[in-house]
C-alpha cells in the first residue's frame, strides 16, 4: 500500500497585498507641529495621539472619514510630517467608508 503526500502550496503575497494587510490594522497618520504622533487604529476606527510614549488623546471616528481628522489637525496645529503609509491609508479609509452599504 502506497500513500502519496502532496505538499501544500503557500499563497504568494504581493507587495500590494502586504500593504493592504498592514493598513487593515493601523498606520501612522503623521506628526503634528507640536510633536504629537497621530496613529490610526482601524479595528476601533479611532485615532490615538501620543506625546512620545504617553497617550495624549483617543478620538473615536464613529464612521467619519479619517480625512476629517487630518483636516482638523491641519487647522488647529498643522502637520510637521505625514506617515509613510498615510496617503494610501487615507485613500483606503475613504473608499471603505464611502462605499455603499448593502
PyMOL commands that set and color helices and strands:
alter all, ss='L'
color gray80, all
select helices_A, chain A and resi 15-25+42-44+66-76+86-98
alter helices_A, ss='H'
color red, helices_A
select strands_A, chain A and resi 26-32+37-41+46-51+54-60+79-82
alter strands_A, ss='S'
color yellow, strands_A
deselect
rebuild
show_as cartoon
